[in-house]
């Protein structure tokens, strides 16, 4: 997956951007971050401190510790994050890289970025291993791109008997084991690359690679969700949770039992990226809209939809709706709508998701080492969020915004507890049982 320019949020981000955007979302750049050839000349009286130190265009603030325009900052970011290499177009290595240059030499532009002191996230110097050929990123041996696998196939269909939904979970558990007990899943430069990413950068790339695969044009609203469809969707979701977790170098440090213990919390804490964010992308910021994105291209009206299945006993159907319909309403009212009102950016969304993942202090089935790792991750991403607010959004007072993000986090945690309580009560009173929501996958 290629990193290209400032991050934009389809569901109502602020006018400003951050460090990443998928290439398909880069069209906005022509409006607010023109390239050097598109920018109008800066007036003669413009103070030198307000000029881009690379191309001489108007500066849009400090990027990578140097005053630059957005175009040069995005170019520097793409080059470093993508491990790109160039050769000088004229072989002189002294090309004109000003905004009015006749042509754009990427080699000399990158060298100028380094010369004026641009530093890629704290590194004293970007490694100068520029080869004589431009190598496409997909050919770089140092970068592994994960493939999108289809949901695991199950050999037996769902069957229903009284309060129980039965299915074979062994293929799913085998798939999850191969991920959670394997190696780091890369959505960007590998760990031994010269171009190192911060925790937030790496996880934003993971989010883009795993959760931005929804074809909005093909999403349909349905009145009823079939349990067989939900079964396939749940399998797909579990695989996504595992891949997202395993794209974190911190998570990979943990023992296999710790990985599984944290993974079992996933079903109830991934609602911000799995359901809420797609809902806002689809339907905007109208808090009166009662539609919620559920899974795999399906949305429902949370007040009127039902769960159905062929040959399912009426008693079981009633119990399923009694247990799960209120959870969809909670997701919309207490998590999605506050995210709408806050106008959450992708950076904040991923920050929120990481906080939820690593909130393991009260867990009794993880090691002390895992809790120490969790504390270090939270401290690291909190520092990155501070820098994001201060230097990218130019927001000197962000306390109230942080309070509201933590309020959403509390609602997700409350939702998680409610989800587990409903399942526990259903099992205790012999109301509902399903192996996909059993102890092996939900904890």
NUROPA-266685 format. One line per 4 residues: number of its first residue (from 1); for each residue y, x, z of C-alpha. Coordinates in steps of 0.2 Angstrom, whole numbers. Each point is the difference from the previous one (the first is absolute). Layout:
N
NUM> Y:X:Z; ...;
***
This chain:
443
1> 0:0:0; 17:7:-5; 15:1:11; 16:-4:-9;
5> 17:-3:8; 6:-10:14; -11:-13:9; 4:-18:-4;
9> -6:-16:8; -4:-15:-12; 2:-12:14; 19:3:4;
13> 3:17:5; 18:6:3; 10:7:-13; -4:18:5;
17> -17:8:-3; -10:14:7; -12:13:-6; -13:-9:-11;
21> -2:-13:-13; -15:-4:-11; 4:5:-18; -1:-19:-5;
25> 14:-4:12; 12:14:-6; 10:-11:-12; 14:-3:13;
29> 4:18:-1; 10:-3:-16; 12:-11:10; 3:9:16;
33> -7:18:-2; 5:5:-18; -6:16:-7; 12:14:-4;
37> 2:-5:-18; 4:-18:5; 13:4:14; 18:-1:-3;
41> 10:16:2; 7:3:17; 19:0:2; 8:17:1;
45> 7:-4:17; -18:-3:8; -2:11:15; -13:13:-3;
49> -10:-6:15; -2:-16:-9; -9:7:-15; -18:3:-3;
53> -3:18:2; -13:0:-14; 8:-9:-14; 18:-2:5;
57> -1:-19:-1; 6:-11:15; -10:3:15; -9:-15:9;
61> -2:9:17; -11:14:7; -17:1:-7; -12:14:5;
65> 14:8:10; 12:1:-15; 13:-12:-8; -8:-7:-16;
69> 0:-15:-11; -14:-12:1; -7:6:-17; -2:18:5;
73> -7:-4:17; -13:-11:-8; -4:14:-12; -2:12:14;
77> -11:-12:10; -11:-4:-15; -3:18:-4; -4:5:18;
81> -11:-15:4; -9:0:-16; -3:19:-1; 8:1:-17;
85> 3:16:-10; 11:3:-15; 5:13:-12; 17:4:-6;
89> 4:-9:-17; 9:15:-7; -9:14:10; 16:6:7;
93> -1:-7:17; 19:-2:1; 2:-17:-9; 15:-11:3;
97> -5:-14:12; 17:-9:3; 1:-18:-3; 8:2:-17;
101> -13:13:-6; -7:-2:-18; -18:-1:6; -9:-1:16;
105> -10:16:5; -11:-6:15; -5:18:4; 18:6:2;
109> 5:-16:9; -13:2:13; 5:18:2; 18:-5:2;
113> -6:-12:14; -9:14:9; 15:12:-3; 13:-12:8;
117> -12:-2:16; -10:-16:-3; -15:0:12; -14:-11:-1;
121> -2:-8:17; 4:15:11; -9:14:-11; 11:15:-1;
125> -5:1:-18; -9:-9:-13; -14:11:-7; 5:7:-16;
129> -17:-1:-9; 7:-6:-16; -12:3:-14; 4:2:-18;
133> -6:-17:-5; 3:-18:6; -16:-7:8; -2:-18:1;
137> -2:-6:17; -17:-7:-3; -7:17:-5; 6:9:15;
141> -16:5:9; 9:0:17; 3:-19:0; -14:-13:1;
145> 4:-17:-5; -11:-14:8; -8:-13:-11; 2:-18:4;
149> -18:-6:3; -5:-18:-2; -5:-10:16; -18:4:5;
153> -13:-11:-8; -11:-10:12; -18:-4:-5; -1:-16:9;
157> 13:-15:0; 7:-9:15; -11:-12:8; 5:-13:14;
161> -10:-6:14; 8:-11:14; 14:12:7; -5:16:-9;
165> 5:8:-17; -13:12:-5; 2:15:-12; -7:17:-3;
169> 13:13:6; -11:16:-2; 8:4:-17; 18:-2:7;
173> -5:11:15; -7:13:-11; 16:1:-10; 11:0:15;
177> -11:14:8; 2:11:-16; 19:-2:2; 3:1:19;
181> -13:14:2; 6:10:-15; 15:11:-5; 19:-3:-2;
185> 4:-13:-13; 15:7:-10; 14:-10:-7; 11:15:-4;
189> -1:19:2; -16:6:10; 2:9:16; -1:17:-7;
193> 13:-3:-13; 16:10:1; 10:-16:0; -3:-7:17;
197> 4:-18:4; 6:-8:17; -11:-13:8; 12:-14:-6;
201> 0:7:-18; -18:1:-1; -3:-18:7; 13:-8:-11;
205> -9:8:-15; -16:-8:7; 8:-17:2; 6:1:-18;
209> -17:5:-6; -10:-13:10; 10:-15:4; 12:-1:-15;
213> -14:-5:-12; 4:-19:-1; 4:-8:-16; 14:-12:5;
217> -1:-9:-17; -18:-5:3; 1:-6:18; -4:-19:2;
221> 3:-12:14; -16:-9:6; -3:-15:11; -17:6:7;
225> -7:17:2; -19:2:-3; -9:10:13; -10:9:-14;
229> 16:6:-7; 7:5:18; -16:9:2; 3:11:-15;
233> 18:2:5; -4:5:17; -12:14:-6; 14:6:-12;
237> 12:0:15; -11:10:11; -2:14:-14; 19:0:-1;
241> 3:2:19; -13:15:0; 9:9:-15; 17:-2:8;
245> -6:7:16; -9:14:-8; 15:5:-10; 8:6:17;
249> -4:18:4; 3:-4:18; -13:-14:-1; -13:12:-8;
253> 2:12:15; -9:-13:11; -18:-1:3; -10:-13:-9;
257> -2:-12:15; 19:1:2; 2:-4:-18; -11:-15:1;
261> 8:-7:16; 17:1:-7; -6:-8:-17; -7:-15:9;
265> 17:-5:5; 6:-1:-19; -4:-18:-4; 13:-6:12;
269> 14:13:-1; 1:3:-19; 9:-17:-3; 17:8:-3;
273> -5:9:-16; -15:-11:-5; 8:-17:1; 18:0:6;
277> 7:12:-13; -8:-8:-15; 6:-17:6; 18:6:0;
281> -2:9:-16; -6:-17:-8; 11:-12:9; 16:9:6;
285> 9:-2:16; 0:-19:2; -7:-3:17; -3:-18:-3;
289> -13:4:-14; -17:-4:8; -11:10:-13; -9:16:6;
293> -9:12:-10; -18:1:6; -10:12:-11; -6:5:-18;
297> 13:-10:-9; 0:-16:11; 14:-8:9; -1:-16:11;
301> 12:-12:9; -4:4:18; 3:-18:6; -12:-8:-13;
305> -13:11:-6; -18:0:6; -16:11:-1; -14:-7:-10;
309> -18:5:-6; -13:-9:-9; -15:-6:11; 10:5:16;
313> -3:-13:14; 15:-10:5; -1:6:18; 1:18:-6;
317> 14:-4:-12; 10:-8:14; -3:15:11; 6:13:-13;
321> 16:-10:-3; 3:-2:18; -2:19:4; 9:7:-15;
325> 13:-12:-7; 12:3:16; -1:19:-3; 7:-2:-18;
329> 15:-10:8; 3:13:13; 0:14:-14; 13:-10:-10;
333> 11:-6:15; 0:15:12; -3:15:-12; 4:-4:-18;
337> 17:-9:3; 7:13:12; -4:13:-13; 10:-11:-12;
341> 15:-1:11; 0:19:4; -2:4:-19; -12:13:4;
345> -1:15:-11; -16:8:-6; 3:15:11; 2:-11:15;
349> -15:-10:-5; -11:15:0; 7:6:16; -4:-16:8;
353> -18:1:-7; -3:17:7; 7:-5:17; -13:-14:0;
357> -14:11:-5; 4:13:14; 3:-11:14; -16:4:8;
361> 5:5:18; -8:-15:8; -17:2:-10; -14:6:11;
365> -12:4:-14; 10:15:-7; 1:18:6; 15:7:9;
369> 2:12:-15; 3:-15:-11; 13:-7:12; 9:17:-1;
373> -1:0:-19; 8:-18:1; 14:6:10; 4:14:-11;
377> 0:-11:-16; 11:-13:8; 13:14:5; -1:7:-17;
381> 3:-16:-10; 14:-5:13; 9:16:-4; -2:-3:-19;
385> 6:-18:2; 16:7:9; 3:12:-14; -3:-15:-13;
389> 13:-10:9; 13:14:3; -1:10:-16; -6:-13:-13;
393> 7:-16:6; 15:8:8; -3:-12:15; 6:8:16;
397> -4:-15:11; -17:-6:-4; -5:-5:18; 0:-19:-4;
401> -10:2:-15; -13:10:9; -1:-13:13; -4:-13:-13;
405> -14:11:-8; -8:2:17; 1:-19:3; -10:-3:-16;
409> -12:13:6; -2:-10:16; -3:-15:-10; -14:8:-10;
413> -8:6:16; 1:-17:7; -8:-7:-16; -14:13:1;
417> -4:-5:18; 0:-19:-6; -11:4:-14; -13:9:12;
421> 1:-14:13; -3:-13:-13; -16:9:-6; -6:3:17;
425> 2:-18:5; -8:-6:-16; -15:11:5; -1:-4:18;
429> 0:-19:-4; -12:2:-14; 13:-7:-12; 1:14:-14;
433> -8:16:-4; 1:11:-15; -6:19:-2; 15:4:-10;
437> 10:-3:16; -13:6:12; 0:15:12; -4:13:-14;
441> 16:-4:-9; 12:-8:12; 4:7:17;
***
